[in-house]
Amino acid sequence: MLKQAVDFLVPLGIFLRRVHEEPPFSGWRALILKYIPQTFFFYWLFSLVPHVGTFVYMLFLVPLSAWLHVKEKDIGTRANQFAIVLWYYTVIMVGFGGVWNFIGHTVMADTVASPYYS
């Protein structure tokens, strides 16, 4: 039940757990058509609660998704477990966050640049 809930809220975690098992580029269609749009929706939903929602997503849900990955794949050493957590943060928070910010600054440039928004 916990895994399904976390996978629903952090759908890129599903993609990251399957990366090593599938041939390169086999999951790109699902990534582009399912995982990224679903992640955009939940990232946007959590960002509706300023700062708190983002911190819940960043400090609770992303590490929980990485922890489920570690438990599912039975990754033994602490260094490998830490690498998985950093990988999740890099892909989800830096990579996806960069795409999120790019869209906001290009599509809604006037809104983002307005003094009222900041």
Rosetta blueprint (number, residue, H / E / L):
1 M L
2 L H
3 K H
4 Q H
5 A H
6 V H
7 D H
8 F H
9 L H
10 V L
11 P L
12 L H
13 G H
14 I H
15 F H
16 L H
17 R H
18 R H
19 V L
20 H L
21 E L
22 E L
23 P L
24 P L
25 F L
26 S L
27 G L
28 W H
29 R H
30 A H
31 L H
32 I H
33 L H
34 K H
35 Y H
36 I H
37 P H
38 Q H
39 T H
40 F H
41 F H
42 F H
43 Y H
44 W H
45 L H
46 F H
47 S H
48 L L
49 V L
50 P L
51 H L
52 V H
53 G H
54 T H
55 F H
56 V H
57 Y H
58 M H
59 L H
60 F H
61 L H
62 V H
63 P H
64 L H
65 S H
66 A H
67 W H
68 L H
69 H H
70 V H
71 K H
72 E H
73 K H
74 D L
75 I L
76 G L
77 T L
78 R H
79 A H
80 N H
81 Q H
82 F H
83 A H
84 I H
85 V H
86 L H
87 W H
88 Y H
89 Y H
90 T H
91 V H
92 I H
93 M H
94 V H
95 G H
96 F H
97 G H
98 G H
99 V H
100 W H
101 N H
102 F H
103 I H
104 G H
105 H H
106 T H
107 V H
108 M L
109 A H
110 D H
111 T H
112 V H
113 A H
114 S L
115 P L
116 Y L
117 Y L
118 S L
